[in-house]
């Protein structure tokens, strides 16, 4: 399918709606060509966000393109073009993170303290994907100062991702998490910190995580960790 036909299909999706299968067909055609004109069209749809489901598919499939290096160069240049749309800026950081682009580490660091929730979220998650032990102090500052309970929890999971990627050891991460465990008041955040501690220690303290849902008595688990650490 040529670009003009693809644009007509896009307009049909916007005006008439479509099925899940047609979303997939549209996505497949969109990422089949890595020419600049197709990348520009892909980026246009991402920036317009005219249809929620389509927007999510388009955002998710950028990293499925075959010419990874070309896509990275394209998105890095877009990021550097002084984007005013903060959601789009956050999306670019997330996509570059999924692509494991080394350039995105500095972008994430630049935006991790942003007033924009979307930018803080994408920066926190991206440092988990591509960061290393040298980025732990930056994440730790967000673990202390982030006003949103859920995002503080995501900081802990990003530290776990750095450990999972073998870019830092459990011993390098756990001191930050123990301090956060003591001062944290939100049970939601505590539950996320605790499951990360459990994973790093490879030991259970009463919480179970399944498909993103955490179950168990958070305060009792916190007490068990404190007692265990004192032994």
Secondary structure, 3 states (H helix, E strand, C coil): CCHHHHHHHHHHHHHHCCCHHHHHHHHHHHCCCCCHHHHHHHHHHHHHCCCHHHHHHHHHHHHHCCCHHHHHHHHHHHHCCCCCCHHHHHHHHHHHHHCCCCCHHHHHHHHCCCCCHHHHHHHHHHHHHHCCHHHHHHHHHHHHHCCCHHHHHHHHHHHHHHHHCCCCCHHHHHHHHHHHHHHCCCHHHHHHHHHHHHHHHCCCCCCEEECCEEECCHHHHHHHHHHHHHC
